[in-house]
Amino acid sequence: MDPTNKFWWFAGVSIFITLLIFAGIVLFFWQQLLPGQQATLIDIVKNHFIYLFIAAILFMAAIGFGLDAIFHSYILPLNRLPEEIELIHTVNSGHRIKREGSKVVNLVIDAINENADHYQQLENDVTTRVIEAKSDVEKEKNILAVIMSELPEGVLICNRDGHILFFNKQAKRFFTGKNDARLGDSPVPDDPPRAPLPFFGLGRSVFEIIDRHLVSHALDDIIEKLEKTTSGAASYFVTVSQGGRHLRTEMVPVLNHQRLFTGFILIFSDITSQLETDSQANLMLQSLSGGIRTPLAGVRAAVETMMEFPDMTLHDVQEFTRIIYHESLKIGKILGQHTRVPLDRPRSQWPLIETRADTMLEKLTVKAKHLLQLQFIAESYDEDLQLSTDSYSFTLAVLFLLQRLSDETAVRDFMCRVHKTNGLINFDLRWRGTAVRMDKVHAWEEKVLSLPDMGLPFTLGEVIRYHDAELWPYTEASHDWSGLRLILPALPPAGVELTRKPTIIPDSRPEFYDFDLFNQPGQNPSIDNRLLTDLTYTVFDTETTGLDPRGGDEIISIGAVRIVNNHLIADDRFEQLINPRRPLRWESIQIHGIEEEMLRDQPIIATVLPQFHQFAENTILVAHNAAFDMRMLQIKEAETGVRFINPVLDTMLLSSIVHPAQENHNLMTISQRLGINVSGRHTAMGDALATANMFLKLIPLLSKKGIHTLQEARTASEKTYFARLRY
């Protein structure tokens, strides 16, 4: 119960008891009077009743004013003192208690404020010494941060569950195409809702920006290498960013001091221009091959004719010589047009790694059965044979061929034979039945690789070419077997070496950087017992056309920021104006300053809300007076198809938990109490930032109240007076 209400309840009970006692005393003396005296007293009361009644009212008022003076001079100031002192010693050492009590209470307040001045001075001295002591470490940390930020390669560090713990500017540029994760160009207001854009930032899952199956395949490869104590435990693959950039990706495991897998590092290199150069070179080579094929055929036909008829006339010899000469000129002209083609172009941009043939065949057997329900049996292979492949794309290409072969021939059982001949490796897919035509195989090479739960934005032909491989069908003459042969180079491409070693975290923290975040627990469905400091939050605010959700008021602005591991990530924000498609009230314009002209070309709520839903996915929602904001979101469920099921915390309720003696819990009052500077008041982003800073300062105050987990915070919030408000 509110302290003021508590006092007046106690005062009312006290007055009632006083009246009962007074009535008892009057009754006792009444019984002691003689009948004549009683009659005389009754006459006096009748004749002077109005005066006696006024005197009683004045007496009661005097008691009330006296109690009120006592309450405001002694009880209320003393009741607030513990909260005020706690503020000084926890989140706001610059806070000072107002002198608003009796003389004695004010003397106590003066003494507390004086001690607070000394405490703040000591705190400032300690802070200065700590800053000086850490200056050298900070210099090294800043140097490392600058180096990491300016690397030409993109770098992501993730924990074992795939949540991003660190990234540099280049990685952000690769996956967002810009230097922040805000929304891009605003669509036309009446456009249909677009697919939500992916967000990029700390605490988010790497699977939001990279295909889960690519990462999982690489992790399986690394874990297998670690189990076999392979010296080079890195894995490689190629991914395509949202902006269409082709990124050569190197995954390096991070091990703790006990050599247990605890996270991984992803290093990205942009190979888009290299791949485009290769594609252009391939087209030129194909043009060269096609261009000289006809002249060569003419030369060959002329020579073969001259050899077959050695006794032909001189005129015929001269005619065939002329044909050979002209066809040779054509060949020379074609070769001259293609002399600038870089025939020795580098191939190291595509990550081809040595893989044991038995390991590759084992993976193919499992995946063919699991994904395609096909029988794939390794018939024969050399146990020591090494294949130079990109594991994921090569596996996908073989599975893609198996699926096409099965659809074409209705065969469900396939054999595989891998053998080395003359510096080449023959990877043979065999089946009992009819062969496939070469034109069918060429048609497959133009298809994009795609299977259930697997896929790449490359065609089969591109993957084959980047493995320097050839593909053609064949038939075995002595049996009723048919086959499809994939010929691979026996030696790995030059320049690809497994030089990356696993990163091992020492038992103590490295002095140059803090990797403690690796030990943070990952996201999981059961978060009620998680500490408030360990959770990821989306702190948001809305601006609206008015304060009546049921009466048709609409959202016109949403602003949000994220808190990850008890740190505000101010750059990871969501900020968007919204066209409400209705007039704005003059009163609301005076508050938030948003005018109708500013909203005319902005997207509608059906476009923005799915994007905000994705931004807030898998986080705890935090708002000030959250009941109002949540109601504004919930009434749009039917229109947008978006439902917010995130757990919710309200800073207004949390403030009333830690400061029950305070009468005011609006955003500005709490901010002043906690020493928070508020800029951009009554804008969605300004209020969201203020609420986020407020929430971070409320967490240690809640801890002092014994509230440490999400469940405890929600339970305590439900018991507050403000939780009764409904919209």
Secondary structure, 3 states (H helix, E strand, C coil): CCHHHHHHHHHHHHHHHHHHHHHHHHHHHHHHCCHHHHHHHHHHHHHCHHHHHHHHHHHHHHHHHHHHHHHHHHHHHHHHHHHHHHHHHCCCCCCCCCCCCCHHHHHHHHHHHHHHHHHHHHHHHHHHHHHHHHHHHHHHHHHHHHHHHHCCCEEEEEECCCEEEEECHHHHHHHHCCCCCCCCCCCCCCCCCCCCCCCCCCCCEHHHCCCHHHHHHHHHHHHHHHHCCCCCCCEEEEEECCCCCEEEEEEEEEECCCCCEEEEEEEEEECHHHHHHHHHHHHHHHHHHHHHHHHHHHHHHHHHHHHHCCCCCHHHHHHHHHHHHHHHHHHHHHHHHCCCCCCCCCCCCCCCEEEEHHHHHHHHHHHHHHHHCCEEEEEECCCCCEEEECHHHHHHHHHHHHHHHHHHHCCCEEEEEEEEECCEEEEEEEEECCCCCHHHHHHHHCCEEEECCEEEEEEHHHHHHHCCCEEEEEECCCCCEEEEEEEEECCCCCCCCCCCCCEECCCCCCCCCCCHHHHCCCCCCCCCCCEHHHCEEEEEEEEECCCCCCCCCCEEEEEEEEEECCEEEEEEEEEEECCCCCCCCHHHHHHHCCCHHHHCCCCCHHHHHHHHHHHCCCCEEEECCHHHHHHHHHCCHHHHCCCCCCCEEEHHHHHHHHCCCCCCCCHHHHHHHHCCCCCCCCCHHHHHHHHHHHHHHHHHHHHHCCCCEHHHHHHHHHCCHHHHCCC
